[in-house]
Amino acid sequence: MNWCTSCKCVLANEEVVNGVCERCGSEVVHKVKSQWMLKITEYAQRLIDDLDDVDYIERVKTQQKNWIGRSEGAEVDFKTTTGDTLRVYTTRPDTLFGATYMVISPEHSLLKKWEDVLENNDEISSYQQAAARKSDFERTEVNKDKTGVRLRGVSAINPVNGKEIPIFISDYVLASYGTGAIMAVPAHDTRDWEFAKKFDLPIIEVVKGGKDVQQEAFTDCATGVMVNSGFLDGLSVEQAKEKIKDYLEKEGIGERKVNYKLRDWVFSRQRYWGEPIPVVYCEKCGWVPLDESELPLTLPKVDSYEVTDNGESPLSKLTDWVNTTCPNCGGRAKLETDTMPQWAGAAWYFLRYCDPHNDEQLASKEALEYWTPVDWYNGGMEHTTLHLLYSRFWHKFLYDIGAVPTKEPYQKRTSHGMILGENGEKMSKSRGNVVNPDEIVEQYGADTMRLYEMFMGDFEKAAPWNNSSIKGCRRFVERVWTLADIMTEQEDYSDALLSDTHKLIKKVTIDIDSLKANTAIAAMMSYLNKVYDRGFITKGEMKTFLTLLNPFAPHITEEMWEIMNFGGMLNEQKWPEYDEAKCKDDTVEIAVQVNGKVRARINISVDMSQQEVLDIAKADEKVASQIQGSEIVKEIYVKGKLVNIVVK
């Protein structure tokens, strides 16, 4: 874990910057500590496969899959000159003949065993201490400088050609991922190539088809052909992958392997807040869960919320609470003082909404069958990776033990973008770009604020705040208010706006369902322009327009509805319905091109024949001047779209 020497607390990887605490700037070191973990890795494949059964936007599915990180490859055994074996996992076993060195993590267990044969233990120890001050994120950052120490006195042996190759330690290899050791093929991996260049190591091309590997790594080698690879020469990459796996298994030096980047969920926190973990430690019985009759286990009151100097939770100082009896043997025992992470409750809380007053069980079987899965979960993109993954894992475990009736917690998952500051950066006090909504409401009104937030861009994408653009929404609200001055008593739609009104109903209805508020508002703005161009709005059109606008600007529309004595509350009115037949235009504007360049636009009836359209197009004054005196080679009509006349 990351431990701040000043704050005396555990830090997440993102809280460690350049080896120091982001909060106080003090040194951060790695400490070894026993932790409770949930075995999410057992569910890795199911968490991928079951994405096929849910309606998630594609980028959410992609984030889930990328975090789980499924890959197919092989585990390979490299003997060493000490007689020990280093096992590596690789997705590219076909490149084994190009492995010219190995890298192990600074924490690898064999380093301790090799101390008697290594010739540069002091150098290795210094590097290990430096690596311990970095977060995992810093260590694996792609663009960072490549550092490492060669092990003097121990070498590895490439299992396919018997050549001795050097072993390095480098902080970009983590003990917690894979086997803590990798084989390096610098000719076909950019990071390995940079490392090899820095330490003057051999670079051997084993896949032909790219540029000179002495100048840069050839990584896009899916269509390449194997070279310098013994019995693999001449094979395609895919053929070589299968043949080398067969060889490794036949020779007993490796095996096919599916690997996942996903790590088990660390479920311990050394702090006060969080659900206590209901287990006790007994010297005789080991770890024993509390009896169900003793649940829920609640947090005691404490004088200090600070972590102790030795890194334990503040609960560890409460001896009266910690010291207890073993539920199994009745002997002396101690309660666990670590607490659960914040995502423990966040993973499943929604299930209690199904049956919130049930104090006997999570929720009744009938309630869960009626209410789950959640129809639609919308939230920020920051929760579409880990929070969603943990929640799905938690739910699958509950499904496996029969506590819930569905495999997945959420049937649909969408995400909203973030509102940025005017400078295009994330809003924060330190950047001085925070927008105070109270001030916006005070200056422009709540409806204008709501409208602008929905109108400013695509719901799923980040968008910068713009104080100038909000004024446009304010003008729209003002124009809506003055519609009352031009309303007639006609109860139905006018002929002139009949099609436009039905199209507006259809557009807003569909856009709301698909979270496209910005285009729905744009359509209402366009409709309002047509109303003012004509000079009046009927009572029927007004009722429909206010109803469509109500979800976006509830205050002004509700007020206008009451002032005009339309009856009842606007938000309780039936949603307008559209007639598909009335959504179609009788006429349409199309472009007319001459030799591919637009020369005119003409209005035509939608049911005109091709010849009639061509005749109207050629009769247009601007088009006629372009084709006069020329030979017409071809006439093209794309129905309802354009006419193109080719002349020479």
Secondary structure, 3 states (H helix, E strand, C coil): CEEECCCCEEECHHHEECCEECCCCCEEEECCCCCCEECHHHHHHHHHHHHHHCEECHHHHHHHHHHHCEEEEEEEEEEECCCCEEEEEECCHHHHHHCCEEEECCCCCHHHHCCCCCCCHHHHHHHHHHHHCCCHHHHHCCCCCCCCEEEEEEEEECCCCCCEEEEEECCCCCCCCCCCEEEECHHHCHHHHHHHHHCCCCCCCCEECCCCCCCCCCCCCCCCEECCCHHHCCCEHHHHHHHHHHHHHHHCCEEEEEEECCCCEECCECCCCCCECCEEEECCCEEEECCHHHCCCCCCCCCCCCCCCCCCCHHHHCHHHHEEECCCCCCEEEECCCECCCHHHHCCHHHHHHCCCCCCCCCCHHHHHHHCCECCEEEEHHHCCHHHHHHHHHHHHHHHCCCCCCCCCECEEEEECCEECCCCCECCCCCCCCCCHHHHHHHHCHHHHHHHHHHCCCCCCCEECCCCCHHHHHHHHHHHHHHHHHECCCCCCCCCCHHHHHHHHHHHHHHHHCCCHHHHHHHHHHHHHHHHHHCCECHHHHHHHHHHHCCCCHHHHHHHHHHCCCCCCHHHCCCCCCCHHHHCCCEEEEEEEECCEEEEEEEEECCCCHHHHHHHHHHCHHHHHHHCCCCEEEEEEECCCEEEEEEC
